[in-house]
Amino acid sequence: MPTLEDVARRAGVSTATVSKVLSNTPYFTEETRQKVMLAVRELGYVPNLAARALSSGRTHIIAVVFPYVFEAIFSDPLTMRILQGIEAECSQRGYNMLLSTPRLTVDGADDNYLQLVQSGYLDGVIALDSYPVASALQPVHDKKIPAVAIGYHHSDYYVRSTDQAGGCQLMQHVLDLGHRHIGIIGIPDDMHFSASRRMAGLREAASTVGLELDTLPHTYGDWSMPSGVTGAIHLLTKYPNLTALICLNDRMAMGAIQQAHAMGRHVPDNLTVVGYDDIPTAALFAPPLTTIDQRAPELGQLAARMLFGVLNGDHPESIELPTYLIPRQSSARVPD
């Protein structure tokens, strides 16, 4: 197996320079980097990560934490888009991602996750941290590992979208189309901070036309399409005069549209349905879904950039990304 010294001899530089190049340290020229990387390729050199960690004090491993609460993250397009943004930034900087899906309870995270945090193997952590039951980052903060939250639990560094503004934009769009008989498929406030912020935005916009949000028909789902189906059955059966359904994510909206069609309600001719997140299938659905873009890949990319800034000794400002209404064909003016 070729060694670090072999690479240094082939490139005509010191072993310290090879280490810096492989660690993406910025203090060398592009010409030097090219010479080192050419030698690495020619010799087939593979860095020893354990040795690199001992010499540099870094493992070049970032934990990305997506708590398992409602369902497996791999079936959630939103979290996968966030992961896409994190991965792009980590790959560019020569870091590896370690994906963790801890179970959270009122007692905190599960033992496997706590062992990972205590292992000393992580340079930093990025976590979705919006579940009121417990903070996925609390044991990370206790261990003083650099961390960035995507969400609402306390953290010195965080990235999140403006969920309340997004909820306000969504309700305002429905109101501007003339709808007043509105049903809501949401998430219990005590299950997700982002959901409660979106509901606050719906309430804010509804109040501008004299509507009290708590008096509007509502039911709860769990972010999934089947829960949107169930929610639509409940609302459209019990309140057949509804002309619009507001869903707190796209998958529930898609389930609601499917069920509405099955019940003889045509979207958008006699029922408007809107969602939230702008997942990739929202634009391809039939009909294409009116939704809120919370810029998920950017959330991930900015969280990773922020973490690398902290690792380099910076103190970056936390970020709230503005949301945008994406009007499509699932919403229309209230029927005459």
C-alpha atoms as one frame of an Amber mdcrd trajectory, in Angstrom:
protein
   0.000   0.000   0.000   1.431   3.427  -0.939   2.116   5.742   1.988   1.905
   9.459   2.600   5.685   9.605   2.162   5.391   7.936  -1.257   2.916  10.598
  -2.368   5.169  13.375  -1.073   8.189  11.993  -2.979   6.185  11.588  -6.190
   4.789  15.149  -5.930   8.093  16.698  -4.804   6.608  18.236  -1.674   6.703
  17.614   2.065   4.433  15.140   3.848   2.944  18.114   5.725   1.924  19.665
   2.417   0.296  16.404   1.300  -1.658  16.270   4.566  -2.846  19.845   4.134
  -3.955  19.230   0.553  -5.875  16.095   1.529  -7.485  17.959   4.427  -8.542
  20.879   2.172  -6.452  23.344   4.172  -6.473  26.548   2.098  -2.798  27.554
   2.506  -1.240  26.204  -0.686  -1.345  27.029  -4.392  -3.571  25.372  -6.968
  -0.422  24.135  -8.727   0.667  22.342  -5.562  -2.763  20.821  -5.080  -2.767
  19.512  -8.645   0.691  17.911  -8.195  -0.378  16.200  -4.979  -3.675  14.940
  -6.394  -1.919  13.636  -9.515   0.503  11.686  -7.315  -2.422  10.337  -5.277
  -4.129   9.074  -8.435  -0.970   7.611  -9.967  -0.055   5.716  -6.796  -3.609
   4.760  -5.845  -3.092   6.254  -2.392  -6.011   5.926   0.053  -5.809   8.151
   3.153  -5.913   6.389   6.516  -8.785   8.228   8.187  -7.857   7.107  11.682
  -4.275   8.331  11.285  -5.508  11.540   9.728  -7.770  12.130  12.711  -4.916
  11.592  15.153  -2.617  14.008  13.337  -5.148  16.732  12.535  -7.567  16.433
  15.435 -10.402  15.970  12.948 -12.179  12.914  11.609 -13.739  14.729   8.645
 -17.057  13.148   9.547 -20.268  15.119  10.014 -23.306  13.498  11.597 -26.591
  14.393   9.894 -29.422  13.685  12.312 -32.977  13.153  11.085 -35.007  11.945
  14.092 -37.433   9.097  13.448 -40.784  10.388  14.645 -43.657   9.828  12.218
 -42.089   7.544   9.595 -38.785   6.509   8.044 -36.999   9.511   6.553 -36.292
   7.682   3.327 -39.940   7.970   2.277 -40.020  11.722   2.908 -39.016  13.754
  -0.183 -38.551  16.905   1.898 -35.883  15.479   4.176 -34.162  13.876   1.205
 -33.943  17.299  -0.474 -32.433  18.785   2.687 -29.952  15.910   2.719 -29.113
  16.670  -0.911 -28.062  20.196   0.047 -25.939  19.009   2.976 -24.242  16.318
   0.891 -23.272  18.769  -1.858 -21.465  20.997   0.616 -19.791  18.136   2.506
 -18.563  16.526  -0.710 -17.074  19.793  -1.930 -15.112  20.156   1.320 -13.871
  16.572   1.513 -16.101  15.553   4.428 -18.090  12.351   4.877 -21.638  12.244
   6.218 -22.820   9.825   8.862 -26.611   9.574   8.841 -28.327   8.982  12.182
 -32.059   8.492  12.819 -32.510   8.519  16.611 -35.800   7.737  18.307 -36.872
  10.615  20.557 -38.977  10.341  23.703 -39.645  12.613  26.668 -36.529  11.035
  28.210 -34.390  12.160  25.257 -32.707  10.253  22.440 -32.076   6.521  22.320
 -28.894   4.896  23.625 -27.382   4.168  20.194 -27.452   7.845  19.328 -26.046
   8.850  22.705 -23.152   6.418  22.187 -22.434   7.994  18.812 -22.376  11.471
  20.338 -20.026  10.295  23.099 -17.724   8.417  20.687 -15.462  11.354  19.858
 -15.839  10.383  16.225 -17.759  13.448  15.047 -16.339  16.786  13.978 -19.795
  18.323  13.957 -23.533  17.687  13.784 -26.427  19.000  11.687 -29.862  18.017
  12.972 -33.484  18.505  12.085 -34.567  19.796  15.470 -38.261  20.688  15.426
 -39.858  17.975  17.557 -41.147  19.348  20.894 -40.812  15.968  22.640 -37.011
  16.394  22.880 -34.065  18.130  21.235 -31.829  15.887  19.135 -29.019  18.376
  19.713 -29.161  18.583  23.502 -26.626  15.748  24.077 -24.475  17.265  21.308
 -24.478  20.647  23.051 -23.687  18.916  26.359 -20.651  17.293  24.695 -19.682
  20.700  23.211 -19.586  19.346  19.663 -20.062  22.081  17.021 -23.637  21.878
  15.796 -26.235  23.564  13.611 -29.978  23.073  14.000 -32.477  23.034  11.183
 -35.492  23.898  13.282 -36.643  25.582  16.449 -34.985  24.032  19.515 -32.422
  26.328  21.127 -29.067  26.359  19.389 -26.408  29.031  18.967 -26.506  28.356
  15.233 -29.611  27.512  13.242 -31.155  27.632   9.787 -34.898  27.543   9.238
 -37.520  28.798   6.841 -40.065  31.451   7.766 -42.852  28.964   8.508 -45.276
  31.502   9.943 -44.917  33.723   6.883 -45.423  30.658   4.672 -48.646  29.761
   6.452 -49.821  33.351   6.099 -49.034  33.346   2.360 -50.929  30.089   1.857
 -54.080  31.253   3.658 -53.941  34.660   1.968 -53.841  32.990  -1.444 -56.944
  30.928  -0.619 -58.751  33.983   0.766 -57.843  36.086  -2.268 -59.574  33.461
  -4.420 -62.770  34.163  -2.474 -62.884  31.038  -0.290 -64.393  31.263   3.172
 -65.573  27.653   3.698 -62.113  26.245   4.354 -61.012  22.967   5.915 -57.533
  22.338   7.327 -55.509  19.124   7.451 -52.726  19.850   9.923 -50.382  18.300
  12.463 -50.962  18.495  16.229 -49.150  21.564  17.594 -47.367  19.480  20.214
 -45.839  17.221  17.533 -43.875  19.685  15.395 -42.714  23.286  15.922 -42.838
  24.075  12.185 -46.467  22.954  11.990 -47.450  25.221  14.871 -45.711  28.180
  13.180 -47.567  27.483   9.931 -50.850  27.344  11.820 -50.003  30.698  13.399
 -49.554  32.085   9.892 -52.924  30.684   8.794 -54.514  32.304  11.840 -52.855
  35.651  11.142 -54.156  35.808   7.559 -57.634  34.507   8.451 -58.066  37.241
  11.053 -57.684  39.933   8.367 -61.089  38.934   6.920 -62.752  38.261  10.265
 -62.319  34.489  10.240 -61.416  32.738  13.496 -59.106  29.859  12.610 -60.232
  27.684  15.512 -63.812  27.708  14.202 -62.786  26.332  10.781 -63.220  22.577
  10.225 -59.936  20.801  10.824 -58.394  17.396  11.291 -54.892  16.052  11.881
 -52.532  13.917   9.812 -48.950  12.701  10.104 -47.402  14.249   6.939 -48.179
  11.120   4.841 -50.444  10.726   1.779 -52.684   8.159   3.535 -53.332  10.652
   6.327 -54.344  13.202   3.677 -56.812  10.652   2.310 -58.237  10.069   5.788
 -58.399  13.791   6.475 -60.270  14.483   3.237 -62.793  11.709   3.951 -63.512
  13.231   7.369 -63.758  16.852   6.257 -65.608  16.419   2.952 -68.101  13.987
   4.469 -68.859  16.033   7.559 -68.631  19.442   5.843 -69.774  18.989   2.208
 -70.009  22.764   1.694 -66.218  23.191   1.915 -64.706  24.869  -1.155 -61.042
  24.650  -0.105 -58.675  22.416   1.844 -55.394  23.746   3.232 -52.860  21.011
   4.001 -49.671  21.622   5.969 -47.547  19.581   3.570 -47.669  18.435  -0.044
 -48.063  14.720   0.573 -51.199  15.231   2.662 -52.500  17.572  -0.062 -51.891
  14.926  -2.727 -53.735  12.327  -0.663 -56.586  14.800  -0.186 -56.824  15.445
  -3.937 -56.941  11.736  -4.707 -59.729  11.213  -2.195 -61.646  14.294  -3.379
 -61.663  12.887  -6.913 -62.864   9.532  -5.560 -65.756  11.353  -3.857 -66.730
  13.177  -7.040 -65.153  16.529  -6.162 -63.117  17.930  -9.061 -59.970  19.897
  -8.181 -59.868  22.839  -8.751 -63.301  23.371 -10.401 -65.311  22.805  -7.230
 -62.589  22.278  -4.625 -59.286  24.072  -4.120 -56.508  22.077  -2.422 -53.147
  23.587  -1.458 -50.027  22.134   0.178 -46.688  23.149   1.625 -43.010  22.266
   0.852 -42.883  22.199  -2.984 -41.502  18.670  -3.168 -40.457  17.606  -6.714
 -43.691  15.700  -7.425 -45.827  18.763  -6.586 -45.284  20.214 -10.073 -45.951
  16.833 -11.738 -49.092  15.899  -9.834 -52.527  16.004 -11.485 -53.417  18.777
 -11.104 -50.059  20.475 -10.369 -50.123  21.525  -6.730 -50.249  25.071  -5.387
 -47.782  25.102  -2.523 -45.163  26.976  -0.503 -41.501  26.628  -1.454 -39.418
  26.489   1.706 -36.206  25.948  -0.307 -35.234  22.640   1.246 -31.912  22.081
  -0.607 -30.793  25.570   0.427 -31.699  24.833   4.046 -29.326  21.871   3.953
 -26.564  23.635   2.070 -26.645  26.723   4.298 -26.670  24.570   7.445 -23.558
  22.743   6.220 -21.793  25.993   5.294 -22.641  27.392   8.703 -21.222  24.312
  10.442 -17.987  24.493   8.460 -17.711  28.141   9.442 -18.034  27.160  13.117
 -15.398  24.437  12.639 -13.063  27.087  11.233 -13.523  29.274  14.298 -16.108
  31.669  12.860 -19.330  32.815  14.516 -21.836  32.926  11.643 -25.223  34.573
  11.935 -28.213  32.255  12.061 -30.489  32.341   9.022 -34.215  32.416   8.328
 -34.924  31.668   4.660 -37.987  33.417   3.204 -40.732  31.226   1.773 -42.495
  31.709  -1.563 -45.985  30.894  -2.794 -45.951  28.708  -5.925 -49.424  29.026
  -7.490 -50.391  26.114  -9.752 -53.541  24.476 -11.031 -54.876  22.924  -7.809
 -56.301  26.281  -6.671 -58.959  28.428  -8.331 -61.555  31.050  -7.508 -64.510
  29.926  -5.446 -67.325  28.612  -7.690 -70.227  31.001  -8.241
